[in-house]
Amino acid sequence: FFLHSQANNSVTSMNVMPKLIVGVTLLSAMALSVTALSVHRAFLISKQRVGVATSRLYSSTKRTYKKRRDGAEFGKSSTDLSWENYEFGENPKIDNRFGASRNEMSSGVMICAKEEAKQDIKAAEELNSSQDAFMSLSPDVVNSARGVLEPWINEDRLQKVARVLKQRTKRSKFLFENPSNPSNVWACLRTIDSFGVQNVDCIIDSGMYAGKQAIHQKKGMRTAMGSAQWLSLKNHLSTAEAIKEIKNQGYKIYATDLNSNSKDVRDLDWETSPICVVMGNEERGISQEMRDAADETFILPMCGFAESFNLSVATSITLAHMSAQSFGENGPLRKGDLDEHEYNCLYLKGLLNSLPQKRTGKLLLKQNNIIIPDRALRFI
């Protein structure tokens, strides 16, 4: 009986073993699947948290942080080109705020260099014509317009506009020669504004931009120049044109350049005359034509392994040195040296730019029979 029972058990075990193995295998597979899903979910959560934390490093406002916290899609540039609260995009060289989208960059559409050159001429004429028209307004028109607009703007804002303009200077100006990155230029313009320099020139020579990416970035440069509403901007189509006008205005040219004759920025004489500081292209630097015309070339001393500063960083360092050399009515940054009419025109522009909706100012002026040419208001 014992032997018979053992024999039956052996047979039963042999029949059960395959099923048991299959069952264990299925359970193991299910456990591995659950584990894999858990790991994948944990990875996505950690990636999302890292993304938000990383983006916060570049956030300058609580509003931006709240927008991201509430579910705004991470990784996309803002559509706003805000002067007072600007943030670099995820890819500054292809920033859709400056009109250079990735779709355009990757498309097979041929870019017509001649047509782009025409657009450069048109943009320069529009910008320069608008600036000239606004600064040519009669004192009576400016004063009447101020009287109409001031009641629509809160007192704190009015005081800020006046306070900023009283610290502006025209003793020094900046010139950018064929820059390639609109995000860099935008950052430079905001820094220049922060140090009180009112006038900025830019050379955009169509012949110096070759290739699809370069031309798209040049298009972005036009957007950056047209959007800098708090500065007086001048667009030049060639280096020769810029040099001639700057010299005629009485400025000496101090250009950043790595050559054996360049001085340390700390050794420059900032007192002798008004100064135009020239910043060259991010890769090529200044042109030989600009180098020959410069009254001085200078360098920013460095102690590390890096060979050069970023354009916006170089601009900031230069301005910091200029600020350190300025005391009252001495030095390159002489606050409050705008003439009365220029101050009043810029104050009016400040009022127009301070209204919550840009068209409001135009409607108010029209209702009060104050005529300002359309071209003067083009970039308001």
Salt bridges, closest charged atoms under 4 A:
ASP70 OD2 - LYS66 NZ 3.00
ASP70 OD1 - ARG69 NE 3.48
GLU73 OE1 - LYS76 NZ 3.53
GLU84 OE2 - ARG157 NH2 2.97
GLU87 OE1 - ARG68 NH2 3.60
ASP95 OD2 - ARG97 NH2 2.68
GLU104 OE1 - HIS216 ND1 3.84
GLU116 OE1 - LYS218 NZ 2.94
GLU116 OE1 - ARG222 NH1 3.01
ASP120 OD2 - LYS218 NZ 2.80
ASP120 OD1 - ARG222 NH1 2.54
GLU126 OE1 - ARG378 NH2 3.13
GLU150 OE2 - ARG146 NH2 3.81
ASP193 OD1 - ARG168 NH2 2.46
ASP201 OD2 - LYS173 NZ 3.24
ASP201 OD2 - HIS236 NE2 2.89
GLU241 OE2 - HIS236 ND1 3.29
GLU245 OE1 - LYS234 NZ 3.89
ASP257 OD2 - ARG291 NE 2.65
ASP264 OD2 - ARG266 NH2 2.73
GLU271 OE1 - ARG334 NH2 3.18
ASP295 OD2 - LYS247 NZ 2.92
GLU296 OE2 - LYS263 NZ 3.06
ASP339 OD2 - LYS170 NZ 3.37
GLU342 OE1 - LYS170 NZ 3.79
